[in-house]
Amino acid sequence: MEYYENQAAYRDAVLNNLQALTAPSVPFPSDNADAPLALLARCPKSAETPLIQSDALAANAEVGAVFVKDERMRMGLGSFKALGAAYVIACDAQKGEAAGATYVTASAGNHGLSVAAGANAFGAQAVIYLSETVPEAFAARLRALGAQVRRAGQTYEDSMETAAADAQSNGWILLSDSSWPGYMQRPYTLMEGYLVLMHEAAAEMSAAPTHIFLQAGVGGLATACAAFSRKVWGHAPRIIVVEPEVAPALFESIRAGSAQITKGPVSEMGRLDCKEPSLIALKGLARDADVFVTITEEEGRSGATACAQAGLESTASGAAGVAGLLALRGQVGLGPDARVLVILSEEATD
């Protein structure tokens, strides 16, 4: 485990540098949940996911309370990603732009399921590119939703490069959960969908948490949740972003003050194994996050084990926020008075 504190003075310097490098074309993430809440209210499969107080995790982490936002059954898709790409396609459908269209993306699994489900629901087609490391079980689930699945490359970045090239050559709609120069609007809308889960959590909590642990791949979930947390709770919570040490894209970018492409072996935390950050997420987290932490593969497994022992079975990716909490036990202000919020982001299926 290694962590880096985004101190206030340095935060301003990094943010100014990132703004200069990315220019105003990179927006801050949205903190307004009204649009996705209104659209989801019309979806028969939409229902709030539970906020669970876990005494077992609190005892393990040696803190006063741990609240778990449990996204494992979100809309029957098994992860928070159901709030993202499918929401973008629903927005397109409202404008009459989805029916008959083909949406293409790369995915480590859950994002692809959301694209496939959204396309299926609104009369569109989905083409999902997976790297060779993504389990075949995810490919089967994508096909069951009517998606065409293609394998491309050894990493998420390889498959995204192929997806983007094929989208351009075939006139398909690229629907990525990351953002880069010239590609901002759809990922911005996608991250807006993630605000729903933090809106639900905030409505259920009687007081602000002292700490929020947010796992990150390209950073979409983390930046949406951090932005909404700052809106409703101000600077009361310490926001901690958790990444695999072999995929520290946000950690290294914040430390360097500019977007970094990182290298490393494949992580068991496969849904977080992204080597390059989303620019919208990087800009938002430079402003909103207090601490960036990287965890080892063993620490990732320990987080999943702790969740399973608490009756909250998930993967190392889904439990990475808990893993970060356990790795930082007794540090960054954690102790018997701490009230911690974590997100269990996916079910235990691999």
C-alpha positions in Angstrom: 0.0 0.0 0.0 1.2 3.5 -0.8 -0.8 6.7 -0.3 -0.5 10.3 -1.3 -2.3 13.2 0.3 -3.7 15.9 -2.0 -2.9 18.8 0.3 -4.8 22.0 -0.2 -1.9 24.2 -1.4 -0.7 21.5 -3.8 -4.2 20.6 -4.9 -4.6 24.2 -6.2 -1.3 24.0 -8.1 -2.2 20.7 -9.6 -5.6 21.8 -10.6 -4.3 25.0 -12.2 -1.8 22.9 -14.1 -4.4 20.4 -15.3 -6.7 23.2 -16.3 -3.9 24.8 -18.3 -3.0 21.5 -19.9 -6.6 20.4 -20.7 -8.1 23.8 -21.5 -11.8 24.6 -20.8 -12.8 21.8 -23.2 -12.5 19.4 -20.2 -15.5 20.0 -17.9 -15.7 19.3 -14.3 -18.1 16.4 -13.6 -21.7 17.1 -13.0 -23.1 17.1 -9.4 -26.7 17.4 -10.4 -28.6 14.1 -10.1 -32.0 15.5 -11.2 -31.9 14.4 -14.8 -30.9 10.8 -14.2 -33.3 10.5 -11.2 -36.2 11.7 -13.4 -35.3 9.3 -16.2 -34.8 6.3 -13.9 -38.2 7.0 -12.3 -39.7 5.9 -15.6 -37.8 2.6 -15.8 -39.7 -0.4 -14.5 -36.4 -2.1 -13.6 -35.1 0.8 -11.5 -35.1 0.5 -7.7 -32.8 1.8 -5.0 -30.0 -0.3 -3.8 -29.5 -0.8 -0.1 -27.2 1.1 2.3 -26.0 -1.5 4.9 -24.3 -0.8 8.2 -21.7 -3.5 8.7 -20.6 -4.0 12.3 -18.2 -6.8 11.1 -16.3 -4.4 8.7 -16.3 -1.7 11.3 -14.6 -4.0 13.8 -12.1 -5.3 11.2 -11.2 -1.7 10.2 -11.2 -0.5 13.9 -13.6 2.4 13.1 -16.9 3.5 14.6 -19.1 2.6 11.7 -18.9 1.3 8.1 -21.8 2.0 5.7 -21.8 -0.1 2.5 -23.7 1.1 -0.5 -24.5 -2.2 -2.1 -24.6 -2.0 -5.9 -24.5 -5.7 -6.6 -28.1 -6.0 -7.8 -28.5 -2.7 -9.5 -31.2 -3.1 -12.2 -30.4 -6.8 -12.5 -27.0 -6.1 -14.2 -24.9 -6.8 -11.2 -23.0 -3.5 -10.8 -23.3 0.3 -10.6 -22.5 0.4 -14.3 -26.2 -0.1 -15.0 -26.5 3.6 -14.1 -24.0 4.7 -16.8 -24.1 3.7 -20.4 -27.7 2.6 -20.4 -28.6 6.1 -19.1 -26.7 7.6 -22.0 -28.6 5.5 -24.5 -31.9 6.4 -22.8 -31.0 10.0 -23.2 -30.4 9.4 -26.9 -33.7 7.6 -27.1 -35.5 10.7 -25.7 -34.0 12.6 -28.6 -35.0 10.0 -31.2 -31.3 9.0 -31.8 -31.1 5.5 -30.4 -33.4 3.2 -32.5 -31.4 1.6 -35.3 -28.1 3.0 -34.1 -25.0 0.8 -33.3 -23.2 1.6 -30.1 -19.6 0.4 -29.7 -17.3 0.3 -26.8 -14.5 -1.5 -25.0 -15.1 -3.0 -21.6 -13.7 -5.0 -18.8 -17.2 -6.4 -18.4 -19.7 -4.3 -16.5 -19.7 -1.3 -18.7 -20.3 -3.5 -21.7 -23.3 -5.1 -20.0 -24.8 -1.6 -19.5 -24.2 -0.7 -23.2 -25.7 -4.0 -24.3 -28.7 -3.7 -22.0 -29.4 -0.1 -23.1 -29.1 -0.9 -26.8 -31.4 -3.9 -26.3 -34.0 -1.8 -24.5 -34.1 1.0 -27.1 -33.9 -0.9 -30.4 -30.2 -0.3 -31.0 -27.3 -2.7 -31.6 -24.2 -3.1 -29.5 -20.6 -4.2 -30.4 -18.4 -4.8 -27.4 -14.6 -5.2 -27.6 -13.0 -7.2 -24.8 -9.3 -7.7 -24.2 -8.0 -11.2 -24.1 -7.8 -11.0 -20.2 -11.6 -10.5 -19.7 -13.3 -13.7 -18.6 -15.4 -15.6 -21.1 -18.2 -15.6 -18.6 -18.6 -11.8 -19.3 -18.6 -12.4 -23.0 -21.4 -14.9 -22.6 -23.5 -12.5 -20.6 -23.0 -9.8 -23.2 -24.1 -12.1 -26.0 -27.2 -13.1 -24.0 -28.2 -9.4 -24.1 -27.9 -9.4 -27.9 -24.4 -7.8 -28.2 -21.8 -8.7 -30.7 -18.5 -9.5 -28.9 -15.1 -9.1 -30.4 -11.7 -9.7 -28.8 -8.9 -7.1 -29.3 -5.5 -6.9 -27.6 -4.1 -7.7 -24.2 -5.3 -4.6 -22.3 -8.4 -2.4 -21.9 -6.5 0.3 -23.7 -5.8 -2.0 -26.7 -9.5 -2.9 -27.0 -10.6 0.7 -26.6 -8.2 1.8 -29.4 -9.7 -0.8 -31.7 -13.3 0.1 -30.7 -12.6 3.8 -31.4 -11.1 3.0 -34.8 -14.0 0.7 -35.9 -16.6 3.3 -34.6 -15.1 5.9 -36.9 -14.7 3.6 -39.9 -18.2 2.2 -39.6 -20.2 5.3 -38.5 -21.0 3.7 -35.2 -21.6 5.6 -31.9 -18.6 5.3 -29.6 -19.8 5.0 -26.0 -16.8 4.9 -23.7 -16.8 5.4 -19.9 -13.5 7.3 -20.3 -12.8 10.8 -21.7 -9.9 12.2 -23.7 -9.3 15.2 -25.9 -12.2 15.6 -28.4 -14.3 13.0 -26.6 -16.2 14.5 -23.6 -20.0 14.7 -24.0 -21.0 11.1 -23.7 -18.7 10.2 -20.8 -19.8 13.4 -19.1 -23.5 12.2 -19.4 -22.5 8.7 -18.4 -20.8 9.9 -15.2 -24.0 11.9 -14.4 -25.9 8.6 -14.2 -23.6 7.5 -11.4 -24.7 10.4 -9.2 -27.9 8.4 -8.5 -26.2 6.0 -6.2 -24.6 8.7 -4.1 -27.9 10.6 -4.0 -29.5 7.5 -2.5 -26.8 7.0 0.0 -26.8 10.6 1.2 -30.6 10.5 1.6 -30.3 7.4 3.9 -27.4 8.7 6.1 -28.4 10.6 9.2 -25.0 12.5 9.3 -22.1 13.0 6.9 -19.5 10.3 6.8 -16.0 11.3 8.0 -14.4 9.2 5.3 -15.5 8.0 1.8 -13.5 5.3 0.0 -13.9 5.2 -3.8 -12.3 2.6 -6.0 -11.2 3.8 -9.4 -10.3 2.4 -12.8 -10.5 5.3 -15.3 -12.2 7.2 -12.5 -15.8 7.8 -13.5 -17.4 6.3 -10.4 -15.0 8.0 -8.1 -15.3 11.5 -9.6 -19.1 11.4 -9.8 -19.4 10.3 -6.1 -16.8 12.8 -5.0 -18.5 15.7 -6.7 -21.9 14.8 -5.3 -20.4 14.3 -1.8 -18.9 17.8 -1.9 -22.2 19.2 -2.9 -24.2 17.7 -0.1 -21.5 17.4 2.7 -19.0 20.1 1.7 -15.5 19.4 3.0 -16.6 17.3 6.0 -15.7 13.9 4.6 -12.1 12.9 3.6 -12.4 11.4 0.2 -9.9 8.6 -0.6 -9.5 7.2 -4.1 -8.3 3.5 -4.3 -6.5 2.0 -7.3 -4.4 -1.2 -7.9 -0.7 -0.5 -7.5 -0.2 -2.0 -11.0 -2.7 0.5 -12.5 -2.1 3.8 -10.7 -3.3 6.1 -13.4 -4.9 8.7 -11.1 -2.3 8.4 -8.4 0.6 9.0 -10.7 -1.3 11.7 -12.7 -2.1 13.7 -9.5 1.4 13.3 -8.3 2.8 14.5 -11.6 0.3 17.2 -12.2 -0.7 16.0 -15.6 -2.3 12.9 -17.2 0.0 9.9 -17.1 -0.1 6.6 -19.0 1.1 4.0 -16.6 2.4 0.5 -17.2 2.2 -2.7 -15.2 1.1 -6.3 -15.2 -2.5 -7.4 -15.4 -4.3 -6.9 -12.0 -6.7 -9.4 -10.4 -8.9 -6.3 -9.8 -9.7 -6.5 -13.5 -12.5 -3.8 -13.6 -10.0 -1.4 -12.1 -7.1 -2.4 -14.3 -6.9 0.8 -16.4 -3.6 2.4 -17.1 -4.8 5.8 -18.3 -7.2 8.2 -16.5 -10.4 9.8 -17.8 -9.6 13.5 -18.2 -13.0 14.6 -16.7 -12.4 12.3 -13.7 -8.8 13.5 -13.3 -9.9 17.1 -13.3 -12.8 16.4 -10.8 -10.7 14.4 -8.4 -7.8 16.9 -8.5 -10.4 19.3 -7.0 -12.4 16.9 -4.8 -10.3 14.1 -3.5 -8.1 14.2 -0.4 -6.0 11.0 -0.6 -5.0 8.7 -3.4 -4.0 5.2 -2.4 -2.7 2.2 -4.3 -3.2 -1.3 -3.0 -1.4 -4.5 -3.7 -3.0 -7.6 -5.2 -2.9 -9.3 -1.8 -4.6 -6.3 -0.2 -7.3 -6.4 -2.9 -7.9 -10.1 -2.1 -8.1 -9.3 1.6 -10.8 -6.7 1.0 -12.9 -9.2 -0.9 -12.3 -11.8 1.9 -13.4 -9.3 4.6 -16.6 -8.5 2.6 -17.4 -12.2 2.2 -16.9 -12.8 5.9 -19.3 -9.9 6.6 -21.9 -11.5 4.3 -21.2 -9.1 1.5 -19.5 -11.3 -1.1 -18.0 -9.4 -4.1 -14.8 -9.5 -6.2 -11.5 -7.8 -5.5 -12.6 -5.0 -7.8 -16.0 -4.5 -6.2 -14.5 -4.6 -2.7 -11.4 -2.4 -3.4 -12.8 0.5 -1.4 -13.0 -1.8 1.6 -9.4 -3.0 0.8 -8.2 0.6 0.9 -10.0 1.1 4.2 -8.3 -1.9 5.8 -4.9 -1.0 4.3 -5.1 2.5 5.8 -6.3 1.3 9.2 -5.3 3.8 11.9 -4.1 6.4 9.3 -5.6 9.5 7.6 -7.8 10.1 10.7 -9.3 6.7 10.8 -10.2 5.5 14.3 -13.1 4.8 16.7 -14.9 8.0 15.9 -14.8 7.5 12.1 -18.0 6.9 10.1 -16.9 5.4 6.8 -18.9 5.1 3.5 -17.8 2.5 1.0 -19.3 1.2 -2.3 -19.6 -2.5 -3.1 -19.6 -1.9 -6.8 -20.3 -5.4 -8.3 -21.5 -8.9 -7.6 -19.2 -11.8 -7.1 -19.6 -13.3 -10.6 -16.5 -13.6 -12.7 
